[in-house]
Amino acid sequence: MATVTLYVPDEFKKKLDSMPEVKWSEVFRNIIIRKVEQLKKFEQMADKGEI
């Protein structure tokens, strides 16, 4: 699996750190995967002239 580095503001990082029970890498990975799938679907619809 590849590694992606994400930079966030320090205040936001403090909020993330205050919730150590959350697996943030998993949360962000799922968000990115869903967004890429949405964009692919949008492109396919655009190619077909559906939008």
Distance bins in CASP14 RR format, pairs under 12 A and 6 or more apart:
PFRMAT RR
TARGET T0000
AUTHOR 0000-0000-0000
RMODE 2
METHOD distances of the structure
MODEL  1
1 25 0 0 0 0 0 1 0 0 0 0 0
1 26 0 0 0 0 0 1 0 0 0 0 0
1 29 0 0 0 0 1 0 0 0 0 0 0
2 29 0 0 0 0 0 1 0 0 0 0 0
2 32 0 0 0 0 0 1 0 0 0 0 0
3 25 0 0 0 0 1 0 0 0 0 0 0
3 29 0 0 0 0 0 1 0 0 0 0 0
4 25 0 0 0 0 1 0 0 0 0 0 0
4 28 0 0 0 0 1 0 0 0 0 0 0
4 29 0 0 0 0 1 0 0 0 0 0 0
4 31 0 0 0 0 0 1 0 0 0 0 0
4 32 1 0 0 1 0 0 0 0 0 0 0
4 33 0 0 0 0 0 1 0 0 0 0 0
5 25 0 0 0 0 0 1 0 0 0 0 0
5 28 0 0 0 0 0 1 0 0 0 0 0
6 12 0 0 0 0 0 1 0 0 0 0 0
6 13 0 0 0 0 0 1 0 0 0 0 0
6 16 0 0 0 0 0 1 0 0 0 0 0
6 24 0 0 0 0 1 0 0 0 0 0 0
6 25 0 0 0 0 1 0 0 0 0 0 0
6 27 0 0 0 0 0 1 0 0 0 0 0
6 28 1 0 0 1 0 0 0 0 0 0 0
6 29 0 0 0 0 0 1 0 0 0 0 0
6 31 0 0 0 0 0 1 0 0 0 0 0
6 32 0 0 0 0 1 0 0 0 0 0 0
7 13 0 0 0 0 1 0 0 0 0 0 0
8 14 0 0 0 0 1 0 0 0 0 0 0
8 15 0 0 0 0 1 0 0 0 0 0 0
8 16 1 0 0 1 0 0 0 0 0 0 0
8 17 0 0 0 0 0 1 0 0 0 0 0
8 24 0 0 0 0 1 0 0 0 0 0 0
8 28 0 0 0 0 1 0 0 0 0 0 0
9 15 0 0 0 0 1 0 0 0 0 0 0
9 16 0 0 0 0 0 1 0 0 0 0 0
10 16 0 0 0 0 0 1 0 0 0 0 0
10 17 0 0 0 0 0 1 0 0 0 0 0
11 17 0 0 0 0 0 1 0 0 0 0 0
11 18 0 0 0 0 0 1 0 0 0 0 0
12 18 0 0 0 0 0 1 0 0 0 0 0
12 19 0 0 0 0 0 1 0 0 0 0 0
12 24 0 0 0 0 0 1 0 0 0 0 0
13 19 0 0 0 0 0 1 0 0 0 0 0
13 24 0 0 0 0 1 0 0 0 0 0 0
15 22 0 0 0 0 0 1 0 0 0 0 0
15 24 0 0 0 0 0 1 0 0 0 0 0
16 22 1 0 0 1 0 0 0 0 0 0 0
16 23 0 0 0 0 0 1 0 0 0 0 0
16 24 1 0 1 0 0 0 0 0 0 0 0
16 25 0 0 0 0 0 1 0 0 0 0 0
16 27 0 0 0 0 1 0 0 0 0 0 0
16 28 0 0 0 0 1 0 0 0 0 0 0
17 24 0 0 0 0 1 0 0 0 0 0 0
18 24 0 0 0 0 0 1 0 0 0 0 0
19 27 0 0 0 0 0 1 0 0 0 0 0
21 27 0 0 0 0 0 1 0 0 0 0 0
22 28 0 0 0 0 0 1 0 0 0 0 0
23 29 0 0 0 0 1 0 0 0 0 0 0
23 30 0 0 0 0 0 1 0 0 0 0 0
24 30 0 0 0 0 0 1 0 0 0 0 0
24 31 0 0 0 0 0 1 0 0 0 0 0
25 31 0 0 0 0 0 1 0 0 0 0 0
25 32 0 0 0 0 0 1 0 0 0 0 0
26 32 0 0 0 0 0 1 0 0 0 0 0
26 33 0 0 0 0 0 1 0 0 0 0 0
27 33 0 0 0 0 0 1 0 0 0 0 0
27 34 0 0 0 0 0 1 0 0 0 0 0
28 34 0 0 0 0 0 1 0 0 0 0 0
28 35 0 0 0 0 0 1 0 0 0 0 0
29 35 0 0 0 0 0 1 0 0 0 0 0
29 36 0 0 0 0 0 1 0 0 0 0 0
30 36 0 0 0 0 0 1 0 0 0 0 0
30 37 0 0 0 0 0 1 0 0 0 0 0
31 37 0 0 0 0 0 1 0 0 0 0 0
31 38 0 0 0 0 0 1 0 0 0 0 0
32 38 0 0 0 0 0 1 0 0 0 0 0
32 39 0 0 0 0 0 1 0 0 0 0 0
33 39 0 0 0 0 0 1 0 0 0 0 0
33 40 0 0 0 0 0 1 0 0 0 0 0
34 40 0 0 0 0 0 1 0 0 0 0 0
34 41 0 0 0 0 0 1 0 0 0 0 0
35 41 0 0 0 0 0 1 0 0 0 0 0
35 42 0 0 0 0 0 1 0 0 0 0 0
36 42 0 0 0 0 0 1 0 0 0 0 0
36 43 0 0 0 0 0 1 0 0 0 0 0
37 43 0 0 0 0 0 1 0 0 0 0 0
37 44 0 0 0 0 0 1 0 0 0 0 0
38 44 0 0 0 0 0 1 0 0 0 0 0
38 45 0 0 0 0 0 1 0 0 0 0 0
39 45 0 0 0 0 0 1 0 0 0 0 0
39 46 0 0 0 0 0 1 0 0 0 0 0
40 46 0 0 0 0 0 1 0 0 0 0 0
40 47 0 0 0 0 0 1 0 0 0 0 0
41 47 0 0 0 0 0 1 0 0 0 0 0
41 48 0 0 0 0 0 1 0 0 0 0 0
41 50 0 0 0 0 0 1 0 0 0 0 0
41 51 0 0 0 0 0 1 0 0 0 0 0
42 48 0 0 0 0 0 1 0 0 0 0 0
42 49 0 0 0 0 0 1 0 0 0 0 0
42 50 0 0 0 0 1 0 0 0 0 0 0
42 51 1 0 0 1 0 0 0 0 0 0 0
43 49 0 0 0 0 0 1 0 0 0 0 0
43 50 0 0 0 0 0 1 0 0 0 0 0
43 51 0 0 0 0 1 0 0 0 0 0 0
44 50 0 0 0 0 1 0 0 0 0 0 0
44 51 0 0 0 0 1 0 0 0 0 0 0
45 51 1 0 1 0 0 0 0 0 0 0 0
END
